Amino acid sequence: MSTEPIRTRVAIVGAGPAGLILSHLLADAGIESVVIDQRSREEIESTIRAGILEQGTVDLLTAIDPNTRVHTVGDRHDGIELRFQGEGHRIDFPGLVGRSVWLYPQHEVLKDMLALRVASGQDLRFGVTASRVEGIDTDRPRVIATDADGSELIIDADFVVGADGSRSVVRPAITGDSRSGYFREYPFAWFGILCEAPASADELIYSNSDNGFALISQRSPEVQRMYFQCEPDADPLAMSEAEIWETLQSRVPGTTLKEGPIFQRDVLRFRSFVAHELRRGRAALVGDAAHTVPPTGAKGMNLAIADVVLLSRALRALLGEGDDRLIDGYAELALKRIWKAQHFSWWMTSMLHQLPESGEFDRRRQLGELRSVTDSEAGRTYLAEAYTGWPLN
């Protein structure tokens, strides 16, 4: 027996922030969609990921849900501290650019959006694994998938969106190869911990010390997130808790960290990627399926949501009015912001981390760069403007 296809206007592969927010914006325009994800709802909501939300992202989430928990559970940050040579230098976001950021983990955004989409009747299918996309050069592309029971599932759509992360199944249909793109891997990683302790600082501290880089972040009043630079192949289980705390403390001179039991540790590798094509025919990529950035600039989820804002408008014009001008310009317009974000993420990363081949000249030049930024209102303003996010188009 042949499988009866599901018919919808837009097939969205991936129920992360990009896919869920896109489905909401499309629904607001009267465009139905089907969202699939190979994970269960519990897996999606319980995968803990950090999250710094730009001002524009928070404004959008507030427009979607005026009662969003961003303003109750999230924590607004009006600046960050750059620490080097034993001194802290605060970047005052509102004073420089009139904007802020919010510390609100990605999994909390997902909990909010899943609850909203389920309550609104969104066709949202968990445990469905997409295997390939066909017919994107026609007006009836389709997604071929397998459901949780192992049965074939076919989705016929007017448009297919790949919001399925860095190992995207949709990407090869658009670019011809899953690895087709511009790629850079960095020669270091972050050793990250979650610990039970009060916050060591009210705002994030980015520390460049003679002993290496560290980031002191927060998660909640009781749980903190901290990182330090390490080798890409570091074993997260090799160090004792005492050694971890000694390493962190040595890299934030001038600040006394508040220690507590460490209950999670991991190693986060640094990669930058931009796909060669973001759209072809009746298919497009958003979020990590289209690009990835190092975490230093806090751009990942925010950049995905910026993609979605552009694509939702393009799909409203295409599917609602038969106007293909915005979809034809989607990739070019999205790439302007993507490459700005890539540059900012690279700049923050290179300014704060020590490369293996760096010598004394490189170290002194790096300190000169940090001093140039912190001593200059123009330098501080650029950092604040980029960190809090450029206005959404």
ROBAKE-230318 format. One record per residue (C-alpha): x, y, z; residue in three letters; residue number from 0. Coordinates in steps of 0.05 Angstrom, whole numbers, plus 32768, in hexadecimal, padded with zeros to 4 digits. Layout:
<nodes>
<node east="X" north="Y" up="Z" residu="ALA" num="NUM"/>
...
</nodes>
This chain:
<nodes>
<node east="8000" north="8000" up="8000" residu="MET" num="0"/>
<node east="801A" north="8045" up="7FEF" residu="SER" num="1"/>
<node east="8020" north="8079" up="8025" residu="THR" num="2"/>
<node east="7FEC" north="80B1" up="8023" residu="GLU" num="3"/>
<node east="8012" north="80F3" up="8023" residu="PRO" num="4"/>
<node east="8002" north="812A" up="8055" residu="ILE" num="5"/>
<node east="7FF1" north="816B" up="8033" residu="ARG" num="6"/>
<node east="8005" north="81AE" up="804F" residu="THR" num="7"/>
<node east="801C" north="81F3" up="8038" residu="ARG" num="8"/>
<node east="8060" north="81F2" up="805B" residu="VAL" num="9"/>
<node east="8087" north="81B6" up="8074" residu="ALA" num="10"/>
<node east="80B7" north="81CA" up="80AC" residu="ILE" num="11"/>
<node east="80ED" north="8198" up="80BE" residu="VAL" num="12"/>
<node east="8104" north="81A7" up="8105" residu="GLY" num="13"/>
<node east="80DF" north="81BD" up="8144" residu="ALA" num="14"/>
<node east="8115" north="81EA" up="8160" residu="GLY" num="15"/>
<node east="810A" north="8234" up="816C" residu="PRO" num="16"/>
<node east="810F" north="8244" up="8122" residu="ALA" num="17"/>
<node east="80DC" north="8210" up="810B" residu="GLY" num="18"/>
<node east="80AA" north="821E" up="8143" residu="LEU" num="19"/>
<node east="80AD" north="826A" up="813C" residu="ILE" num="20"/>
<node east="80A6" north="8264" up="80F0" residu="LEU" num="21"/>
<node east="8068" north="8238" up="80F8" residu="SER" num="22"/>
<node east="804A" north="826D" up="8126" residu="HIS" num="23"/>
<node east="8058" north="82A7" up="80F7" residu="LEU" num="24"/>
<node east="803C" north="8280" up="80BC" residu="LEU" num="25"/>
<node east="7FFD" north="826E" up="80E4" residu="ALA" num="26"/>
<node east="7FF3" north="82B7" up="80F3" residu="ASP" num="27"/>
<node east="7FF0" north="82C2" up="80A8" residu="ALA" num="28"/>
<node east="7FBF" north="8289" up="809E" residu="GLY" num="29"/>
<node east="7FF3" north="825A" up="8080" residu="ILE" num="30"/>
<node east="7FF0" north="8213" up="809C" residu="GLU" num="31"/>
<node east="802F" north="81EA" up="80A8" residu="SER" num="32"/>
<node east="8046" north="81A6" up="80C1" residu="VAL" num="33"/>
<node east="8082" north="81A4" up="80F0" residu="VAL" num="34"/>
<node east="80A9" north="8163" up="80F9" residu="ILE" num="35"/>
<node east="80E3" north="8152" up="8127" residu="ASP" num="36"/>
<node east="8107" north="8111" up="8133" residu="GLN" num="37"/>
<node east="810A" north="811F" up="817E" residu="ARG" num="38"/>
<node east="80D2" north="8116" up="81B1" residu="SER" num="39"/>
<node east="80B4" north="8153" up="81D1" residu="ARG" num="40"/>
<node east="80D5" north="813F" up="8213" residu="GLU" num="41"/>
<node east="8119" north="813C" up="81F1" residu="GLU" num="42"/>
<node east="8110" north="8180" up="81D1" residu="ILE" num="43"/>
<node east="80FC" north="81A1" up="8212" residu="GLU" num="44"/>
<node east="8130" north="817F" up="823D" residu="SER" num="45"/>
<node east="816E" north="818B" up="8212" residu="THR" num="46"/>
<node east="818F" north="81C4" up="8239" residu="ILE" num="47"/>
<node east="81AE" north="81FA" up="820E" residu="ARG" num="48"/>
<node east="81C5" north="823F" up="8220" residu="ALA" num="49"/>
<node east="81A2" north="827C" up="8206" residu="GLY" num="50"/>
<node east="81B0" north="82C6" up="8201" residu="ILE" num="51"/>
<node east="8176" north="82E8" up="81DE" residu="LEU" num="52"/>
<node east="8180" north="8328" up="81B7" residu="GLU" num="53"/>
<node east="8150" north="8362" up="81C1" residu="GLN" num="54"/>
<node east="812E" north="8354" up="817E" residu="GLY" num="55"/>
<node east="8124" north="830B" up="818F" residu="THR" num="56"/>
<node east="8103" north="831E" up="81D2" residu="VAL" num="57"/>
<node east="80D7" north="8351" up="81AF" residu="ASP" num="58"/>
<node east="80C0" north="831B" up="817E" residu="LEU" num="59"/>
<node east="80B2" north="82E8" up="81B5" residu="LEU" num="60"/>
<node east="808B" north="831D" up="81DB" residu="THR" num="61"/>
<node east="8062" north="832D" up="819D" residu="ALA" num="62"/>
<node east="8053" north="82E2" up="8195" residu="ILE" num="63"/>
<node east="8040" north="82DB" up="81DE" residu="ASP" num="64"/>
<node east="8039" north="831A" up="820A" residu="PRO" num="65"/>
<node east="803D" north="82EC" up="8247" residu="ASN" num="66"/>
<node east="807E" north="82CC" up="8231" residu="THR" num="67"/>
<node east="80A9" north="82B2" up="826B" residu="ARG" num="68"/>
<node east="80E5" north="82D7" up="824F" residu="VAL" num="69"/>
<node east="80D0" north="8311" up="827B" residu="HIS" num="70"/>
<node east="80C4" north="82E7" up="82BA" residu="THR" num="71"/>
<node east="80F4" north="82AC" up="82B6" residu="VAL" num="72"/>
<node east="8127" north="82CE" up="8289" residu="GLY" num="73"/>
<node east="815A" north="8300" up="82A3" residu="ASP" num="74"/>
<node east="8166" north="8341" up="827F" residu="ARG" num="75"/>
<node east="81B0" north="8354" up="8279" residu="HIS" num="76"/>
<node east="81C3" north="839B" up="826A" residu="ASP" num="77"/>
<node east="820C" north="838D" up="825D" residu="GLY" num="78"/>
<node east="8247" north="835D" up="825D" residu="ILE" num="79"/>
<node east="828C" north="8363" up="827B" residu="GLU" num="80"/>
<node east="82CC" north="835B" up="8254" residu="LEU" num="81"/>
<node east="8303" north="8348" up="8285" residu="ARG" num="82"/>
<node east="834D" north="834A" up="8274" residu="PHE" num="83"/>
<node east="838D" north="835B" up="8299" residu="GLN" num="84"/>
<node east="8367" north="8351" up="82DB" residu="GLY" num="85"/>
<node east="8335" north="8389" up="82CD" residu="GLU" num="86"/>
<node east="82EC" north="8388" up="82B9" residu="GLY" num="87"/>
<node east="82CF" north="83B6" up="8283" residu="HIS" num="88"/>
<node east="8283" north="83B9" up="8280" residu="ARG" num="89"/>
<node east="8260" north="83C3" up="823D" residu="ILE" num="90"/>
<node east="8220" north="83E9" up="824D" residu="ASP" num="91"/>
<node east="81ED" north="83D3" up="8219" residu="PHE" num="92"/>
<node east="81B3" north="8404" up="8228" residu="PRO" num="93"/>
<node east="81E3" north="843E" up="8231" residu="GLY" num="94"/>
<node east="8205" north="8430" up="81EE" residu="LEU" num="95"/>
<node east="81CD" north="8417" up="81C1" residu="VAL" num="96"/>
<node east="818D" north="8418" up="81EA" residu="GLY" num="97"/>
<node east="8183" north="83CC" up="81E8" residu="ARG" num="98"/>
<node east="818F" north="8390" up="8215" residu="SER" num="99"/>
<node east="8194" north="8344" up="8212" residu="VAL" num="100"/>
<node east="816F" north="830F" up="823A" residu="TRP" num="101"/>
<node east="818D" north="82D0" up="8259" residu="LEU" num="102"/>
<node east="8157" north="829D" up="8248" residu="TYR" num="103"/>
<node east="816E" north="8256" up="8236" residu="PRO" num="104"/>
<node east="8159" north="823A" up="81F3" residu="GLN" num="105"/>
<node east="8133" north="81FF" up="8211" residu="HIS" num="106"/>
<node east="8107" north="8231" up="8236" residu="GLU" num="107"/>
<node east="80F6" north="8252" up="81F4" residu="VAL" num="108"/>
<node east="80E5" north="820E" up="81D8" residu="LEU" num="109"/>
<node east="80B7" north="81FD" up="8213" residu="LYS" num="110"/>
<node east="8092" north="823F" up="8207" residu="ASP" num="111"/>
<node east="808B" north="8236" up="81BC" residu="MET" num="112"/>
<node east="8077" north="81EC" up="81C0" residu="LEU" num="113"/>
<node east="8040" north="81FC" up="81F1" residu="ALA" num="114"/>
<node east="8026" north="8235" up="81C5" residu="LEU" num="115"/>
<node east="8028" north="820C" up="8185" residu="ARG" num="116"/>
<node east="8007" north="81CE" up="81A4" residu="VAL" num="117"/>
<node east="7FD1" north="81F9" up="81C3" residu="ALA" num="118"/>
<node east="7FC3" north="821A" up="817F" residu="SER" num="119"/>
<node east="7FBA" north="81D7" up="815D" residu="GLY" num="120"/>
<node east="7FFB" north="81D7" up="8135" residu="GLN" num="121"/>
<node east="8008" north="8196" up="810F" residu="ASP" num="122"/>
<node east="8047" north="8184" up="8135" residu="LEU" num="123"/>
<node east="8063" north="813E" up="812E" residu="ARG" num="124"/>
<node east="8099" north="8123" up="815C" residu="PHE" num="125"/>
<node east="80C4" north="80E5" up="8150" residu="GLY" num="126"/>
<node east="80C1" north="80F0" up="8105" residu="VAL" num="127"/>
<node east="8104" north="80EB" up="80E1" residu="THR" num="128"/>
<node east="810B" north="810C" up="809D" residu="ALA" num="129"/>
<node east="8136" north="80E5" up="806C" residu="SER" num="130"/>
<node east="8135" north="8111" up="802E" residu="ARG" num="131"/>
<node east="8111" north="8149" up="8009" residu="VAL" num="132"/>
<node east="80FA" north="8143" up="7FC1" residu="GLU" num="133"/>
<node east="80DE" north="8170" up="7F8B" residu="GLY" num="134"/>
<node east="80F6" north="81B4" up="7FA5" residu="ILE" num="135"/>
<node east="80FA" north="81CD" up="7F5D" residu="ASP" num="136"/>
<node east="80B0" north="81C0" up="7F53" residu="THR" num="137"/>
<node east="8074" north="81E1" up="7F74" residu="ASP" num="138"/>
<node east="8066" north="81A2" up="7F9E" residu="ARG" num="139"/>
<node east="80A5" north="818F" up="7FC6" residu="PRO" num="140"/>
<node east="80A0" north="8156" up="7FF7" residu="ARG" num="141"/>
<node east="80C1" north="813D" up="8036" residu="VAL" num="142"/>
<node east="80CD" north="80F2" up="803C" residu="ILE" num="143"/>
<node east="80D1" north="80DC" up="8085" residu="ALA" num="144"/>
<node east="80C7" north="80A2" up="80B5" residu="THR" num="145"/>
<node east="8098" north="80A9" up="80F1" residu="ASP" num="146"/>
<node east="80A3" north="808E" up="8137" residu="ALA" num="147"/>
<node east="8085" north="804B" up="8124" residu="ASP" num="148"/>
<node east="80B5" north="8042" up="80E9" residu="GLY" num="149"/>
<node east="8080" north="8050" up="80B5" residu="SER" num="150"/>
<node east="808E" north="807C" up="8079" residu="GLU" num="151"/>
<node east="8072" north="80C3" up="807D" residu="LEU" num="152"/>
<node east="806D" north="80F0" up="8040" residu="ILE" num="153"/>
<node east="805D" north="813A" up="8046" residu="ILE" num="154"/>
<node east="8048" north="815F" up="8006" residu="ASP" num="155"/>
<node east="8050" north="81AA" up="800D" residu="ALA" num="156"/>
<node east="8054" north="81EB" up="7FE7" residu="ASP" num="157"/>
<node east="8095" north="81FA" up="8009" residu="PHE" num="158"/>
<node east="80C8" north="81D5" up="8035" residu="VAL" num="159"/>
<node east="80F1" north="81F6" up="806C" residu="VAL" num="160"/>
<node east="812F" north="81D7" up="808A" residu="GLY" num="161"/>
<node east="8132" north="81EB" up="80D3" residu="ALA" num="162"/>
<node east="8153" north="81AA" up="80E6" residu="ASP" num="163"/>
<node east="8196" north="81BF" up="8101" residu="GLY" num="164"/>
<node east="81DE" north="81B7" up="80EC" residu="SER" num="165"/>
<node east="81D3" north="8170" up="80D3" residu="ARG" num="166"/>
<node east="819A" north="8186" up="80A7" residu="SER" num="167"/>
<node east="8177" north="8154" up="8079" residu="VAL" num="168"/>
<node east="8159" north="818D" up="8051" residu="VAL" num="169"/>
<node east="819C" north="81AE" up="8042" residu="ARG" num="170"/>
<node east="81B5" north="817A" up="800E" residu="PRO" num="171"/>
<node east="8176" north="8185" up="7FE4" residu="ALA" num="172"/>
<node east="8187" north="81CF" up="7FE0" residu="ILE" num="173"/>
<node east="81D3" north="81CF" up="7FDC" residu="THR" num="174"/>
<node east="81DF" north="818A" up="7FBD" residu="GLY" num="175"/>
<node east="820B" north="8174" up="7FF7" residu="ASP" num="176"/>
<node east="8201" north="8177" up="8042" residu="SER" num="177"/>
<node east="8247" north="8195" up="804A" residu="ARG" num="178"/>
<node east="8241" north="81C8" up="8013" residu="SER" num="179"/>
<node east="8253" north="820A" up="8033" residu="GLY" num="180"/>
<node east="8287" north="8238" up="8051" residu="TYR" num="181"/>
<node east="82A6" north="8217" up="808E" residu="PHE" num="182"/>
<node east="82D8" north="8227" up="80C5" residu="ARG" num="183"/>
<node east="82EB" north="81FD" up="8101" residu="GLU" num="184"/>
<node east="830F" north="821E" up="813B" residu="TYR" num="185"/>
<node east="834B" north="81FE" up="815E" residu="PRO" num="186"/>
<node east="832B" north="8202" up="81A3" residu="PHE" num="187"/>
<node east="82EA" north="81F3" up="81C7" residu="ALA" num="188"/>
<node east="82C4" north="8207" up="8206" residu="TRP" num="189"/>
<node east="82C4" north="81DB" up="8244" residu="PHE" num="190"/>
<node east="827F" north="81EA" up="8261" residu="GLY" num="191"/>
<node east="8262" north="81DB" up="82A5" residu="ILE" num="192"/>
<node east="821F" north="81E3" up="82C8" residu="LEU" num="193"/>
<node east="8226" north="81E9" up="8314" residu="CYS" num="194"/>
<node east="81FA" north="81F4" up="8350" residu="GLU" num="195"/>
<node east="8211" north="8237" up="836B" residu="ALA" num="196"/>
<node east="81FB" north="8280" up="8371" residu="PRO" num="197"/>
<node east="820F" north="82AE" up="8339" residu="ALA" num="198"/>
<node east="8256" north="82C7" up="8339" residu="SER" num="199"/>
<node east="8242" north="8306" up="8313" residu="ALA" num="200"/>
<node east="8202" north="832A" up="82FF" residu="ASP" num="201"/>
<node east="8216" north="832A" up="82B5" residu="GLU" num="202"/>
<node east="8241" north="8300" up="8287" residu="LEU" num="203"/>
<node east="828C" north="8306" up="828E" residu="ILE" num="204"/>
<node east="82B7" north="82F9" up="8251" residu="TYR" num="205"/>
<node east="82FD" north="82F1" up="826D" residu="SER" num="206"/>
<node east="833E" north="82F2" up="8245" residu="ASN" num="207"/>
<node east="8376" north="82E0" up="8275" residu="SER" num="208"/>
<node east="83BE" north="82C9" up="826F" residu="ASP" num="209"/>
<node east="83A5" north="8284" up="8282" residu="ASN" num="210"/>
<node east="8370" north="8282" up="824B" residu="GLY" num="211"/>
<node east="8327" north="8294" up="823E" residu="PHE" num="212"/>
<node east="82EC" north="828A" up="826C" residu="ALA" num="213"/>
<node east="82A2" north="829E" up="8269" residu="LEU" num="214"/>
<node east="827C" north="82A6" up="82A9" residu="ILE" num="215"/>
<node east="8231" north="82A1" up="829B" residu="SER" num="216"/>
<node east="81F2" north="8294" up="82C2" residu="GLN" num="217"/>
<node east="81B6" north="8265" up="82BA" residu="ARG" num="218"/>
<node east="818B" north="8274" up="82F7" residu="SER" num="219"/>
<node east="8194" north="828D" up="833F" residu="PRO" num="220"/>
<node east="81A7" north="8246" up="8353" residu="GLU" num="221"/>
<node east="81CA" north="822B" up="8313" residu="VAL" num="222"/>
<node east="8205" north="824A" up="82EE" residu="GLN" num="223"/>
<node east="8225" north="823D" up="82AA" residu="ARG" num="224"/>
<node east="8270" north="8248" up="82A0" residu="MET" num="225"/>
<node east="82A2" north="8238" up="8269" residu="TYR" num="226"/>
<node east="82ED" north="8239" up="825E" residu="PHE" num="227"/>
<node east="8316" north="822F" up="821F" residu="GLN" num="228"/>
<node east="8331" north="81E9" up="8214" residu="CYS" num="229"/>
<node east="834A" north="81BA" up="81DE" residu="GLU" num="230"/>
<node east="8315" north="81A1" up="81AD" residu="PRO" num="231"/>
<node east="8321" north="8159" up="81C0" residu="ASP" num="232"/>
<node east="8320" north="8165" up="820C" residu="ALA" num="233"/>
<node east="8300" north="8130" up="8236" residu="ASP" num="234"/>
<node east="82C9" north="8151" up="8261" residu="PRO" num="235"/>
<node east="82D2" north="811A" up="8296" residu="LEU" num="236"/>
<node east="831E" north="811F" up="829C" residu="ALA" num="237"/>
<node east="8320" north="8159" up="82CE" residu="MET" num="238"/>
<node east="830B" north="8157" up="8317" residu="SER" num="239"/>
<node east="82DB" north="818C" up="8331" residu="GLU" num="240"/>
<node east="8314" north="81AC" up="8357" residu="ALA" num="241"/>
<node east="833D" north="81B1" up="8317" residu="GLU" num="242"/>
<node east="8303" north="81CF" up="82F1" residu="ILE" num="243"/>
<node east="82F8" north="8205" up="8325" residu="TRP" num="244"/>
<node east="8342" north="8213" up="8329" residu="GLU" num="245"/>
<node east="8344" north="821C" up="82DD" residu="THR" num="246"/>
<node east="8308" north="824A" up="82DC" residu="LEU" num="247"/>
<node east="8320" north="8274" up="8316" residu="GLN" num="248"/>
<node east="8365" north="827D" up="82F6" residu="SER" num="249"/>
<node east="8345" north="8298" up="82B8" residu="ARG" num="250"/>
<node east="831B" north="82CE" up="82D9" residu="VAL" num="251"/>
<node east="834E" north="82F3" up="8303" residu="PRO" num="252"/>
<node east="832E" north="832A" up="832D" residu="GLY" num="253"/>
<node east="82EC" north="8305" up="8335" residu="THR" num="254"/>
<node east="82DF" north="82D1" up="836B" residu="THR" num="255"/>
<node east="82B2" north="829A" up="834F" residu="LEU" num="256"/>
<node east="827D" north="827B" up="837A" residu="LYS" num="257"/>
<node east="8287" north="8230" up="8376" residu="GLU" num="258"/>
<node east="8255" north="81F7" up="837C" residu="GLY" num="259"/>
<node east="8249" north="81AE" up="8367" residu="PRO" num="260"/>
<node east="8252" north="81A4" up="831C" residu="ILE" num="261"/>
<node east="821A" north="8179" up="8300" residu="PHE" num="262"/>
<node east="8227" north="8180" up="82B5" residu="GLN" num="263"/>
<node east="8266" north="8187" up="828B" residu="ARG" num="264"/>
<node east="8271" north="8186" up="8240" residu="ASP" num="265"/>
<node east="82A0" north="819D" up="8209" residu="VAL" num="266"/>
<node east="8284" north="81CC" up="81D4" residu="LEU" num="267"/>
<node east="82AB" north="81CE" up="8193" residu="ARG" num="268"/>
<node east="82AF" north="820E" up="816A" residu="PHE" num="269"/>
<node east="8299" north="820E" up="8122" residu="ARG" num="270"/>
<node east="8281" north="8242" up="80EF" residu="SER" num="271"/>
<node east="8258" north="822E" up="80B3" residu="PHE" num="272"/>
<node east="822D" north="824F" up="807E" residu="VAL" num="273"/>
<node east="820B" north="8225" up="8049" residu="ALA" num="274"/>
<node east="821A" north="8236" up="8000" residu="HIS" num="275"/>
<node east="81CF" north="823B" up="7FF2" residu="GLU" num="276"/>
<node east="8197" north="824F" up="8022" residu="LEU" num="277"/>
<node east="815E" north="8246" up="7FF1" residu="ARG" num="278"/>
<node east="814F" north="8221" up="7FB1" residu="ARG" num="279"/>
<node east="810C" north="821B" up="7F90" residu="GLY" num="280"/>
<node east="80D7" north="820C" up="7FC3" residu="ARG" num="281"/>
<node east="8106" north="81FE" up="7FFE" residu="ALA" num="282"/>
<node east="812F" north="8229" up="802E" residu="ALA" num="283"/>
<node east="815C" north="8222" up="806A" residu="LEU" num="284"/>
<node east="815A" north="8247" up="80AD" residu="VAL" num="285"/>
<node east="8183" north="8245" up="80ED" residu="GLY" num="286"/>
<node east="81B9" north="8211" up="80F7" residu="ASP" num="287"/>
<node east="81A5" north="81EE" up="80B7" residu="ALA" num="288"/>
<node east="81BE" north="822C" up="8093" residu="ALA" num="289"/>
<node east="81F6" north="8244" up="80C0" residu="HIS" num="290"/>
<node east="821A" north="8239" up="8102" residu="THR" num="291"/>
<node east="8244" north="826A" up="812A" residu="VAL" num="292"/>
<node east="8273" north="8265" up="8166" residu="PRO" num="293"/>
<node east="824D" north="8273" up="81A7" residu="PRO" num="294"/>
<node east="8278" north="82AE" up="81BB" residu="THR" num="295"/>
<node east="824B" north="82E3" up="819B" residu="GLY" num="296"/>
<node east="8209" north="82C3" up="81B3" residu="ALA" num="297"/>
<node east="81ED" north="82C3" up="816C" residu="LYS" num="298"/>
<node east="81D5" north="827C" up="815F" residu="GLY" num="299"/>
<node east="818B" north="827C" up="8171" residu="MET" num="300"/>
<node east="8183" north="82C6" up="8162" residu="ASN" num="301"/>
<node east="819E" north="82BE" up="811C" residu="LEU" num="302"/>
<node east="816D" north="8284" up="8110" residu="ALA" num="303"/>
<node east="8133" north="82B0" up="8125" residu="ILE" num="304"/>
<node east="814A" north="82E8" up="80F7" residu="ALA" num="305"/>
<node east="8149" north="82B5" up="80BE" residu="ASP" num="306"/>
<node east="8102" north="82A2" up="80D1" residu="VAL" num="307"/>
<node east="80E9" north="82EA" up="80D1" residu="VAL" num="308"/>
<node east="8101" north="82F3" up="808A" residu="LEU" num="309"/>
<node east="80E9" north="82AF" up="8071" residu="LEU" num="310"/>
<node east="80A4" north="82B6" up="8090" residu="SER" num="311"/>
<node east="8098" north="82F7" up="806B" residu="ARG" num="312"/>
<node east="80B1" north="82D8" up="802B" residu="ALA" num="313"/>
<node east="8083" north="829C" up="8032" residu="LEU" num="314"/>
<node east="8047" north="82C8" up="8042" residu="ARG" num="315"/>
<node east="8054" north="82EE" up="8001" residu="ALA" num="316"/>
<node east="8061" north="82AF" up="7FD9" residu="LEU" num="317"/>
<node east="8028" north="8282" up="7FF3" residu="LEU" num="318"/>
<node east="7FF6" north="82B8" up="8003" residu="GLY" num="319"/>
<node east="7FFF" north="82E8" up="7FC9" residu="GLU" num="320"/>
<node east="8026" north="82C1" up="7F95" residu="GLY" num="321"/>
<node east="805E" north="82F4" up="7F9A" residu="ASP" num="322"/>
<node east="80A3" north="82D3" up="7F95" residu="ASP" num="323"/>
<node east="80CE" north="8311" up="7F9C" residu="ARG" num="324"/>
<node east="80DC" north="830A" up="7FE7" residu="LEU" num="325"/>
<node east="80EC" north="82BF" up="7FE2" residu="ILE" num="326"/>
<node east="811A" north="82CD" up="7FA8" residu="ASP" num="327"/>
<node east="813F" north="8300" up="7FD4" residu="GLY" num="328"/>
<node east="813D" north="82D7" up="8015" residu="TYR" num="329"/>
<node east="8183" north="82BA" up="8011" residu="ALA" num="330"/>
<node east="81A6" north="82FB" up="7FFD" residu="GLU" num="331"/>
<node east="8184" north="8322" up="8035" residu="LEU" num="332"/>
<node east="818E" north="82EC" up="806A" residu="ALA" num="333"/>
<node east="81D8" north="82E5" up="8058" residu="LEU" num="334"/>
<node east="81E6" north="832E" up="8067" residu="LYS" num="335"/>
<node east="81D4" north="8323" up="80B0" residu="ARG" num="336"/>
<node east="81F3" north="82DD" up="80B2" residu="ILE" num="337"/>
<node east="8237" north="82F6" up="809C" residu="TRP" num="338"/>
<node east="8234" north="8331" up="80CC" residu="LYS" num="339"/>
<node east="8226" north="8300" up="8104" residu="ALA" num="340"/>
<node east="825E" north="82D2" up="80EB" residu="GLN" num="341"/>
<node east="828E" north="830C" up="80EE" residu="HIS" num="342"/>
<node east="8278" north="8323" up="8133" residu="PHE" num="343"/>
<node east="827D" north="82DC" up="814E" residu="SER" num="344"/>
<node east="82C2" north="82D3" up="812F" residu="TRP" num="345"/>
<node east="82D9" north="8317" up="814A" residu="TRP" num="346"/>
<node east="82C2" north="8309" up="8191" residu="MET" num="347"/>
<node east="82E1" north="82C4" up="818E" residu="THR" num="348"/>
<node east="8324" north="82DA" up="8172" residu="SER" num="349"/>
<node east="8328" north="8315" up="81A3" residu="MET" num="350"/>
<node east="831C" north="82EB" up="81E0" residu="LEU" num="351"/>
<node east="833D" north="82A8" up="81D3" residu="HIS" num="352"/>
<node east="8386" north="8294" up="81CC" residu="GLN" num="353"/>
<node east="8399" north="826E" up="818D" residu="LEU" num="354"/>
<node east="83CA" north="8234" up="8194" residu="PRO" num="355"/>
<node east="83FD" north="8256" up="8166" residu="GLU" num="356"/>
<node east="83F8" north="829B" up="8188" residu="SER" num="357"/>
<node east="8439" north="82BB" up="81A0" residu="GLY" num="358"/>
<node east="8449" north="82F5" up="81CD" residu="GLU" num="359"/>
<node east="843C" north="8327" up="8195" residu="PHE" num="360"/>
<node east="83F6" north="8309" up="8189" residu="ASP" num="361"/>
<node east="83E7" north="830C" up="81D3" residu="ARG" num="362"/>
<node east="83FA" north="8355" up="81DA" residu="ARG" num="363"/>
<node east="83D5" north="8367" up="819A" residu="ARG" num="364"/>
<node east="8396" north="8344" up="81B5" residu="GLN" num="365"/>
<node east="8399" north="836D" up="81F6" residu="LEU" num="366"/>
<node east="83A1" north="83AB" up="81CC" residu="GLY" num="367"/>
<node east="8362" north="8398" up="81A6" residu="GLU" num="368"/>
<node east="833B" north="838E" up="81E6" residu="LEU" num="369"/>
<node east="8354" north="83D1" up="8200" residu="ARG" num="370"/>
<node east="8341" north="83F2" up="81BE" residu="SER" num="371"/>
<node east="82FA" north="83D9" up="81C6" residu="VAL" num="372"/>
<node east="82F0" north="83E9" up="8210" residu="THR" num="373"/>
<node east="8312" north="842D" up="820D" residu="ASP" num="374"/>
<node east="82E8" north="8445" up="81D2" residu="SER" num="375"/>
<node east="829F" north="8457" up="81D3" residu="GLU" num="376"/>
<node east="829C" north="8445" up="818A" residu="ALA" num="377"/>
<node east="82BA" north="8401" up="8199" residu="GLY" num="378"/>
<node east="828C" north="83F3" up="81D3" residu="ARG" num="379"/>
<node east="8250" north="840A" up="81A9" residu="THR" num="380"/>
<node east="8261" north="83DA" up="8170" residu="TYR" num="381"/>
<node east="8266" north="83A0" up="81A1" residu="LEU" num="382"/>
<node east="8224" north="83B3" up="81C3" residu="ALA" num="383"/>
<node east="8200" north="83BD" up="8181" residu="GLU" num="384"/>
<node east="8216" north="8379" up="8166" residu="ALA" num="385"/>
<node east="820D" north="8353" up="81A8" residu="TYR" num="386"/>
<node east="81C6" north="836D" up="81B5" residu="THR" num="387"/>
<node east="81B4" north="8360" up="816C" residu="GLY" num="388"/>
<node east="81A8" north="8388" up="812E" residu="TRP" num="389"/>
<node east="815E" north="839A" up="8122" residu="PRO" num="390"/>
<node east="8136" north="8362" up="8102" residu="LEU" num="391"/>
<node east="8124" north="8373" up="80BA" residu="ASN" num="392"/>
</nodes>
